[in-house]
Amino acid sequence: MTKVFLGLGTNVDRQRSMRAGLNALKQLDSDLVVSQMYESDAVGFDGAPFYNCVVQLHTELSLAQLVAELKCIEDRNGRNREAEPSDGKGLDIDVLLYGDKRGRFDGVELPRSDISRYAHVLLPLAEIAPDACLPGTTTTFQMLRNDFELGGQHLTVVSDF
């Protein structure tokens, strides 16, 4: 079994999209670990605020199989790959970590660089796996979080999720 961390986000029908995505992921691993739900501003474009979270699961799927499954979950939950970002982004699920893999595999960069760039990825990741290390380093996610400069990125815990 491979330990995997995924980042989820959406700014379209946020409650329904995130619940549906999490329920679909529970079909892959009933012991899914889920961070708190966070609300964040759109990054890189003008758009509606996002809901974001990070999940940990264990899988026997290969990376390619997992990515294919995630794309199906996204598609079933409103992901429009043709839409402009400002039109709204349906459910987006990104592989952040797949075991200890480092490099580019099946078109996926691992670990995903978003971990060290965006509060909506790092903070929930550090929440559920504070003592886990960025692959190839001795740097824990809590250490990364402690050194992280928010730089105007605002996160709010969604208390009614």
N, CA and C of each residue as an Amber inpcrd file, in Angstrom:
protein
   483
   0.8420000  -1.1830000   0.0000000   0.0000000   0.0000000   0.0000000
   0.8890000   1.2500000   0.0000000   0.5130000   2.2070000  -0.7870000
   1.2520000   3.4570000  -0.8790000   0.4690000   4.5570000  -0.1790000
   1.1750000   5.3400000   0.6510000   0.5500000   6.4940000   1.2980000
   0.5660000   7.6480000   0.3140000  -0.6100000   8.2640000   0.1500000
  -0.7930000   9.3290000  -0.8180000  -1.4470000  10.5250000  -0.1260000
  -1.0200000  11.7040000  -0.5080000  -1.6720000  12.9300000  -0.0610000
  -2.2250000  13.6400000  -1.2830000  -3.4740000  14.0690000  -1.1740000
  -4.1610000  14.7490000  -2.2650000  -4.6430000  16.1100000  -1.7900000
  -4.5870000  17.0900000  -2.6620000  -5.1630000  18.4000000  -2.3950000
  -6.4470000  18.5470000  -3.1760000  -7.5120000  18.9590000  -2.5030000
  -8.8050000  19.1600000  -3.1490000  -9.1730000  20.6310000  -3.0760000
  -9.7900000  21.1270000  -4.1280000 -10.2610000  22.4980000  -4.1270000
 -11.3600000  22.7060000  -5.1380000 -12.2380000  23.6500000  -4.8480000
 -13.2820000  24.0370000  -5.7850000 -13.8350000  25.4010000  -5.3950000
 -14.3100000  26.1260000  -6.4020000 -15.0380000  27.3550000  -6.1340000
 -16.3910000  27.3440000  -6.8300000 -16.8700000  26.1500000  -7.1610000
 -18.1830000  25.9690000  -7.7790000 -18.9950000  25.0220000  -6.9070000
 -20.1590000  25.4870000  -6.4520000 -21.0370000  24.6680000  -5.6100000
 -20.1900000  23.9560000  -4.5480000 -19.4840000  24.7460000  -3.7750000
 -18.3910000  24.2730000  -2.9180000 -18.7940000  23.1670000  -1.9460000
 -19.8720000  23.3520000  -1.1920000 -20.2690000  22.3270000  -0.2090000
 -20.5330000  20.9910000  -0.8970000 -21.3720000  21.0260000  -1.9230000
 -21.7540000  19.7890000  -2.6070000 -20.5530000  19.1430000  -3.2920000
 -19.7460000  19.9530000  -3.9820000 -18.6000000  19.4180000  -4.7170000
 -17.5930000  18.7470000  -3.7810000 -17.2850000  19.4060000  -2.6780000
 -16.3030000  18.8400000  -1.7460000 -16.8510000  17.5910000  -1.0670000
 -18.1030000  17.6140000  -0.6570000 -18.6890000  16.4240000  -0.0240000
 -18.6970000  15.2420000  -0.9930000 -19.0890000  15.5030000  -2.2300000
 -19.1270000  14.4330000  -3.2300000 -17.7250000  13.8990000  -3.5080000
 -16.7520000  14.8050000  -3.6120000 -15.3750000  14.3720000  -3.8440000
 -14.8380000  13.5410000  -2.6950000 -15.0840000  13.9810000  -1.4730000
 -14.6170000  13.2300000  -0.3000000 -15.3050000  11.8750000  -0.2090000
 -16.5980000  11.8300000  -0.5010000 -17.3090000  10.5430000  -0.4840000
 -16.7520000   9.5880000  -1.5260000 -16.4130000  10.1080000  -2.6990000
 -15.8280000   9.2620000  -3.7450000 -14.4510000   8.7490000  -3.3140000
 -13.6690000   9.5970000  -2.6690000 -12.3450000   9.1650000  -2.2120000
 -12.4470000   8.1220000  -1.0970000 -13.5050000   8.1900000  -0.2970000
 -13.7080000   7.1840000   0.7580000 -13.9540000   5.8080000   0.1510000
 -14.3820000   5.7630000  -1.1070000 -14.5410000   4.4770000  -1.7970000
 -13.1770000   3.8660000  -2.1060000 -12.1520000   4.7110000  -2.2160000
 -10.7960000   4.2250000  -2.4660000 -10.1140000   3.7950000  -1.1690000
 -10.4510000   4.4600000  -0.0670000  -9.8600000   4.1410000   1.2360000
 -10.8250000   4.6000000   2.3190000 -11.4430000   3.6430000   2.9830000
 -12.4360000   3.9890000   4.0090000 -11.8010000   4.6570000   5.2250000
 -10.4710000   4.5560000   5.3610000  -9.7590000   5.1880000   6.4740000
  -9.1590000   6.5330000   6.0760000  -9.7850000   7.1920000   5.1410000
  -9.3490000   8.4930000   4.6550000  -9.1490000   9.4580000   5.8250000
  -8.0260000  10.1650000   5.8320000  -7.7680000  11.2100000   6.8270000
  -7.9770000  12.5400000   6.1090000  -8.8230000  13.3980000   6.6840000
  -9.2050000  14.6530000   6.0290000  -8.8750000  15.8320000   6.9480000
  -8.2210000  16.8270000   6.3900000  -7.9470000  18.0560000   7.1380000
  -9.2460000  18.8230000   7.3490000  -9.1520000  19.8950000   8.1020000
 -10.2640000  20.8230000   8.1780000 -10.4910000  21.3990000   6.7850000
 -11.6990000  21.9230000   6.5810000 -12.0030000  22.5980000   5.3230000
 -11.6260000  24.0660000   5.4950000 -10.9460000  24.6100000   4.4890000
 -10.5140000  25.9980000   4.5190000 -11.1320000  26.7520000   3.3560000
 -11.4120000  28.0250000   3.5830000 -11.8200000  28.9110000   2.5060000
 -10.6290000  29.7990000   2.1810000 -10.3620000  29.9770000   0.9040000
  -9.2460000  30.8180000   0.4770000  -9.6430000  31.6030000  -0.7590000
  -8.9700000  32.7170000  -0.9540000  -9.1880000  33.5060000  -2.1640000
  -8.5930000  32.7750000  -3.3530000  -9.1300000  33.0640000  -4.5310000
  -8.5430000  32.5390000  -5.7670000  -7.1210000  33.0780000  -5.8870000
  -6.2110000  32.2520000  -6.3770000  -4.8110000  32.6380000  -6.5360000
  -4.4870000  32.6680000  -8.0310000  -3.9820000  33.8090000  -8.4980000
  -3.5590000  33.9180000  -9.8860000  -4.6350000  34.3900000 -10.8440000
  -5.8640000  34.5710000 -10.3660000  -6.9440000  35.0770000 -11.2080000
  -8.0510000  35.6100000 -10.3140000  -8.8980000  36.4480000 -10.8850000
 -10.0600000  36.9460000 -10.1510000 -11.1550000  35.9030000 -10.2530000
 -11.5960000  35.4200000  -9.1180000 -12.6420000  34.4130000  -9.1160000
 -13.2290000  34.2690000  -7.7320000 -14.2710000  33.4810000  -7.6450000
 -14.9460000  33.2320000  -6.3690000 -13.9910000  32.5150000  -5.4130000
 -14.1890000  32.6770000  -4.1120000 -13.3500000  31.9870000  -3.1320000
 -13.4800000  30.4640000  -3.2550000 -12.4350000  29.7960000  -2.8410000
 -12.3480000  28.3400000  -2.9120000 -12.5800000  27.7020000  -1.5500000
 -13.0260000  26.4660000  -1.5680000 -12.8890000  25.5690000  -0.4300000
 -11.7060000  24.6720000  -0.7700000 -10.8510000  24.4240000   0.2140000
  -9.6820000  23.5610000   0.0330000  -9.5140000  22.6570000   1.2340000
  -8.9870000  21.4720000   0.9930000  -8.5730000  20.5730000   2.0590000
  -7.5130000  19.6300000   1.5040000  -6.8870000  18.8810000   2.4030000
  -5.9200000  17.8630000   2.0230000  -6.3650000  16.5530000   2.6620000
  -6.2140000  15.4710000   1.9230000  -6.5480000  14.1480000   2.4470000
  -5.3490000  13.2160000   2.3270000  -5.3310000  12.2540000   3.2260000
  -4.3430000  11.1740000   3.1700000  -5.1100000   9.8810000   2.9490000
  -4.6130000   9.0780000   2.0320000  -5.2000000   7.7590000   1.8170000
  -4.0920000   6.7700000   1.5040000  -4.4450000   5.5160000   1.5770000
  -3.5360000   4.4330000   1.2040000  -4.1570000   3.7040000   0.0200000
  -3.3360000   3.3690000  -0.9520000  -3.8640000   2.7380000  -2.1540000
  -2.9110000   1.6970000  -2.7070000  -3.4820000   0.7530000  -3.4100000
  -2.6980000  -0.2130000  -4.1760000  -2.6700000   0.1690000  -5.6530000
  -3.3800000   1.2360000  -6.0050000  -3.3820000   1.7020000  -7.3930000
  -2.0190000   2.2680000  -7.7530000  -1.6110000   2.0570000  -8.9840000
  -0.4060000   2.7320000  -9.4790000  -0.7110000   4.2220000  -9.5810000
   0.3080000   5.0280000  -9.7330000   0.0950000   6.4630000  -9.8780000
  -0.7960000   6.7410000 -11.0810000  -0.5240000   6.1110000 -12.2000000
  -1.3310000   6.3310000 -13.4070000  -2.7850000   5.9290000 -13.1780000
  -3.0120000   4.8130000 -12.5100000  -4.3770000   4.3800000 -12.2170000
  -5.0740000   5.3690000 -11.2820000  -4.3420000   5.8450000 -10.2760000
  -4.9090000   6.8050000  -9.3330000  -5.2810000   8.1020000 -10.0420000
  -4.4050000   8.6170000 -10.8740000  -4.6830000   9.8580000 -11.5960000
  -5.9090000   9.6860000 -12.4800000  -6.0370000   8.5550000 -13.1540000
  -7.2130000   8.2920000 -13.9880000  -8.4820000   8.2800000 -13.1430000
  -8.4200000   7.6550000 -11.9710000  -9.5760000   7.6130000 -11.0680000
  -9.9350000   9.0150000 -10.5760000  -8.9240000   9.8030000 -10.2500000
  -9.1690000  11.1680000  -9.7720000  -9.8190000  12.0240000 -10.8650000
  -9.3840000  11.8500000 -12.1000000  -9.9960000  12.5930000 -13.2060000
 -11.4640000  12.2180000 -13.3740000 -11.7890000  10.9550000 -13.1850000
 -13.1910000  10.5220000 -13.2540000 -14.0070000  11.1720000 -12.1350000
 -13.4500000  11.2120000 -10.9340000 -14.1410000  11.8480000  -9.8030000
 -14.3520000  13.3350000 -10.1010000 -13.3210000  14.0010000 -10.6090000
 -13.4510000  15.4180000 -10.9630000 -14.5550000  15.6170000 -12.0020000
 -14.5340000  14.8010000 -13.0450000 -15.5090000  14.9450000 -14.1260000
 -16.9340000  14.7360000 -13.6270000 -17.1280000  13.7610000 -12.7480000
 -18.4610000  13.5040000 -12.1890000 -18.9280000  14.6310000 -11.2860000
 -18.0070000  15.5010000 -10.8790000 -18.3430000  16.5610000  -9.9330000
 -18.0720000  17.9530000 -10.4900000 -18.3600000  18.1160000 -11.7680000
 -18.4180000  19.4420000 -12.3570000 -17.1400000  20.0250000 -12.9040000
 -16.1030000  19.2490000 -13.0390000 -14.8540000  19.7910000 -13.5710000
 -15.0060000  20.0290000 -15.0600000 -14.8240000  21.2760000 -15.4730000
 -14.8610000  21.6400000 -16.8820000 -13.4490000  22.0260000 -17.2750000
 -12.7530000  21.1500000 -17.9450000 -11.3550000  21.3790000 -18.2870000
 -11.1780000  22.4440000 -19.3820000 -12.2590000  22.8170000 -20.0410000
 -12.2110000  23.8230000 -21.1070000 -12.4560000  25.2350000 -20.5680000
 -13.0110000  25.3620000 -19.3840000 -13.4130000  26.6620000 -18.8440000
 -12.2040000  27.5180000 -18.4890000 -12.3900000  28.8160000 -18.5900000
 -11.3950000  29.7760000 -18.1130000 -11.4350000  29.7490000 -16.5900000
 -10.2920000  29.9220000 -15.9240000 -10.2910000  29.9050000 -14.4570000
 -11.2990000  30.8630000 -13.8360000 -11.4720000  32.0400000 -14.4370000
 -12.3940000  33.0200000 -13.8690000 -13.8520000  32.5940000 -13.9950000
 -14.1370000  31.5910000 -14.8310000 -15.4990000  31.0780000 -14.9760000
 -15.8730000  30.1450000 -13.8310000 -14.9290000  29.8040000 -12.9980000
 -15.1820000  28.8740000 -11.9010000 -14.4640000  27.5810000 -12.1650000
 -13.9820000  27.0080000 -11.1020000 -13.2230000  25.7740000 -11.2460000
 -13.9610000  24.6840000 -10.4860000 -14.4850000  23.7350000 -11.2250000
 -15.1320000  22.6080000 -10.5750000 -14.1080000  21.8620000  -9.7350000
 -14.5150000  20.7760000  -9.1770000 -13.6590000  20.0100000  -8.2720000
 -12.3120000  19.6970000  -8.9240000 -11.2450000  20.0490000  -8.2090000
  -9.8770000  19.8130000  -8.6540000  -9.2000000  18.9590000  -7.5870000
  -8.6300000  17.8370000  -7.9900000  -7.9160000  16.9590000  -7.0590000
  -6.5080000  16.7530000  -7.5990000  -5.5250000  17.1850000  -6.8090000
  -4.1260000  17.0780000  -7.2100000  -3.3880000  16.0960000  -6.3230000
  -2.5510000  15.2690000  -6.9360000  -1.6680000  14.3910000  -6.1680000
  -0.5120000  15.2560000  -5.6710000  -0.4100000  15.3730000  -4.3510000
   0.6690000  16.1440000  -3.7420000   1.8830000  15.2680000  -3.4970000
   1.6420000  14.0820000  -2.9720000   2.6980000  13.1110000  -2.6620000
   2.1760000  11.7150000  -2.9670000   3.0240000  10.9010000  -3.5310000
   2.7060000   9.4980000  -3.7810000   3.8820000   8.7000000  -3.2340000
   3.7320000   8.2240000  -1.9980000   4.8500000   7.5510000  -1.3430000
   6.0270000   8.4990000  -1.2520000   7.2100000   7.9840000  -1.5450000
   8.4300000   8.7940000  -1.4930000   8.9240000   9.2020000  -2.8770000
   8.0540000   9.0930000  -3.8780000   8.4780000   9.4120000  -5.2530000
   8.9030000  10.8720000  -5.3700000   9.9850000  11.0510000  -6.1390000
  10.5030000  12.3840000  -6.4470000  10.8230000  12.4160000  -7.9270000
  10.3100000  13.4280000  -8.5980000  10.5440000  13.5610000 -10.0270000
   9.2350000  13.6700000 -10.7810000   9.2980000  13.3910000 -12.0810000
   8.1060000  13.4680000 -12.9320000   7.7400000  12.0500000 -13.3530000
   6.5020000  11.6590000 -13.0250000   6.0040000  10.3230000 -13.3180000
   4.6170000  10.4370000 -13.9310000   4.4280000   9.8010000 -15.0730000
   3.1130000   9.8100000 -15.7230000   2.5430000  11.2210000 -15.8230000
   3.4120000  12.2050000 -16.0910000   2.9710000  13.5860000 -16.2280000
   2.6960000  14.3010000 -14.9190000   3.0420000  13.6850000 -13.8070000
   2.7830000  14.2680000 -12.4930000   4.1060000  14.5990000 -11.8160000
   4.2440000  15.8530000 -11.3850000   5.4290000  16.2920000 -10.6530000
   5.2610000  15.9190000  -9.1760000   6.2480000  15.1920000  -8.6470000
   6.1870000  14.7490000  -7.2440000   7.4960000  15.0680000  -6.5360000
   7.4470000  15.5710000  -5.3260000   6.2400000  16.1120000  -4.7000000
   5.7840000  17.3620000  -5.4420000   4.5140000  17.6550000  -5.3600000
   3.9460000  18.8010000  -6.0760000   4.5000000  20.0920000  -5.4880000
   4.9490000  20.9920000  -6.3530000   5.5720000  22.2330000  -5.8940000
   4.6020000  23.1420000  -5.1490000   3.3020000  22.9410000  -5.3290000
   2.2990000  23.7420000  -4.6280000   2.4450000  23.6390000  -3.1070000
   3.0380000  22.5600000  -2.6350000   3.1820000  22.3550000  -1.1910000
   3.9110000  23.5250000  -0.5570000   4.9670000  23.9700000  -1.1630000
   5.7600000  25.0490000  -0.5620000   5.3550000  26.4360000  -1.0590000
   4.3750000  26.5130000  -1.9750000   3.9860000  27.8040000  -2.5510000
   2.6730000  28.3530000  -2.0270000   1.7510000  27.4720000  -1.6470000
   0.4020000  27.9330000  -1.3420000  -0.0420000  27.5170000   0.0490000
  -0.5620000  28.4930000   0.7780000  -1.0730000  28.2410000   2.1350000
  -2.2040000  27.2200000   2.1080000  -3.0570000  27.2610000   1.0820000
  -4.2060000  26.3580000   1.0410000  -3.7960000  24.8990000   0.7990000
  -2.5310000  24.6680000   0.5090000  -2.0030000  23.3030000   0.3820000
  -1.1720000  22.9530000   1.6200000  -0.2210000  23.8020000   1.9650000
   0.7050000  23.4920000   3.0620000   0.0250000  23.4310000   4.4230000
  -0.8330000  24.3800000   4.7450000  -1.4210000  24.4120000   6.0870000
  -2.2690000  23.1690000   6.3720000  -3.1710000  22.7750000   5.4690000
  -3.9140000  21.5430000   5.7580000  -3.0350000  20.2860000   5.7300000
  -1.9850000  20.2760000   4.9050000  -1.0690000  19.1410000   4.8810000
  -0.3320000  19.0340000   6.2150000   0.1650000  20.1620000   6.7160000
   0.8580000  20.1660000   8.0100000  -0.0920000  19.8130000   9.1470000
  -1.3590000  20.1140000   8.9700000  -2.3620000  19.7750000   9.9830000
  -2.5050000  18.2650000  10.1440000  -2.5770000  17.5370000   9.0270000
  -2.8300000  16.0870000   9.1290000  -1.5580000  15.2450000   9.1470000
  -0.4240000  15.8320000   8.7520000   0.8360000  15.0710000   8.7280000
   1.9980000  15.9670000   9.1600000   1.9390000  16.5230000  10.3730000
   2.9690000  17.4760000  10.7830000   4.3740000  16.8890000  10.8270000
   4.4950000  15.6190000  11.1700000   5.8120000  15.0070000  11.3440000
   6.3120000  14.2680000  10.1100000   5.4900000  14.2120000   9.0580000
   5.9300000  13.5850000   7.8080000   6.9150000  14.5250000   7.1240000
   7.8250000  13.9470000   6.3770000   8.8750000  14.7310000   5.7140000
   8.6270000  14.8500000   4.2250000   9.0190000  15.9760000   3.6970000
   9.0420000  16.1590000   2.2600000  10.0140000  15.1170000   1.7100000
   9.5910000  14.2850000   0.7550000  10.4610000  13.2220000   0.2560000
  11.8500000  13.7320000  -0.1390000  12.8520000  12.9670000   0.2780000
  14.2360000  13.3000000  -0.0330000  14.8610000  14.3000000   0.9130000
  14.1160000  14.6970000   1.9550000  14.6320000  15.6710000   2.9150000
  14.3360000  15.1960000   4.3370000  14.8550000  15.9290000   5.2860000
  14.4980000  15.7020000   6.6960000  13.6010000  16.8280000   7.1920000
  13.0670000  17.6000000   6.2570000  12.2000000  18.7260000   6.5840000
  10.7550000  18.2490000   6.7170000  10.1880000  18.4390000   7.9060000
   8.8000000  18.0380000   8.1260000   7.8580000  19.1080000   7.5810000
   6.5950000  18.7050000   7.4020000   5.6140000  19.6680000   6.9250000
   5.3550000  20.7350000   7.9830000   5.4750000  20.3800000   9.2520000
   5.3200000  21.3960000  10.2940000   6.4660000  22.4030000  10.2300000
   7.6780000  21.9440000   9.9520000   8.8050000  22.8610000   9.7970000
   8.5730000  23.8070000   8.6160000   8.0960000  23.2590000   7.4960000
   7.7810000  24.0980000   6.3430000   6.7160000  25.1230000   6.6970000
   5.7090000  24.6670000   7.4240000   4.6100000  25.5410000   7.8180000
   5.1270000  26.6500000   8.7390000   6.0010000  26.3160000   9.6830000
   6.5390000  27.3110000  10.6120000   7.3250000  28.3930000   9.8890000
   7.9900000  28.0280000   8.7880000   8.8110000  28.9720000   8.0290000
   8.0520000  29.6580000   6.8920000   6.7970000  29.2760000   6.7040000
   6.0260000  29.7540000   5.5520000   5.6120000  31.2120000   5.7320000
   5.8400000  31.9970000   4.7160000   5.3980000  33.3940000   4.6900000
   4.0620000  33.4430000   3.9570000   2.9990000  33.8200000   4.6560000
   1.6760000  33.8440000   4.0370000   1.6050000  34.8060000   2.8580000
   2.3260000  35.8930000   2.9180000   2.3720000  36.8060000   1.7800000
   1.0130000  37.2020000   1.2430000   0.0800000  37.4830000   2.1220000
  -1.2430000  37.9050000   1.6900000  -2.2230000  36.7790000   1.4360000
  -1.7750000  35.5320000   1.5440000  -2.6930000  34.4080000   1.3770000
  -3.4820000  34.2340000   2.6760000  -4.7860000  34.3510000   2.5690000
  -5.6330000  34.2430000   3.7480000  -6.4400000  32.9560000   3.7060000
  -6.4440000  32.2520000   4.8130000  -7.2400000  31.0380000   4.9550000
  -8.1690000  31.2180000   6.1470000  -9.3770000  30.7260000   5.9910000
 -10.3390000  30.7220000   7.0780000 -10.9020000  29.3200000   7.1980000
 -10.9330000  28.7950000   8.4240000 -11.5280000  27.4760000   8.6410000
 -13.0310000  27.5890000   8.4110000 -13.5730000  26.6480000   7.6530000
 -15.0130000  26.5930000   7.4060000 -15.6230000  25.7930000   8.5510000
 -16.2470000  26.4730000   9.4710000 -16.7110000  25.8160000  10.7000000
 -17.9560000  24.9810000  10.4830000 -18.7320000  25.2600000   9.4630000
 -19.9940000  24.5290000   9.2660000 -19.8970000  23.4590000   8.1880000
 -18.6990000  22.9780000   7.9140000 -18.5740000  21.9420000   6.8880000
 -18.7650000  20.5770000   7.5150000
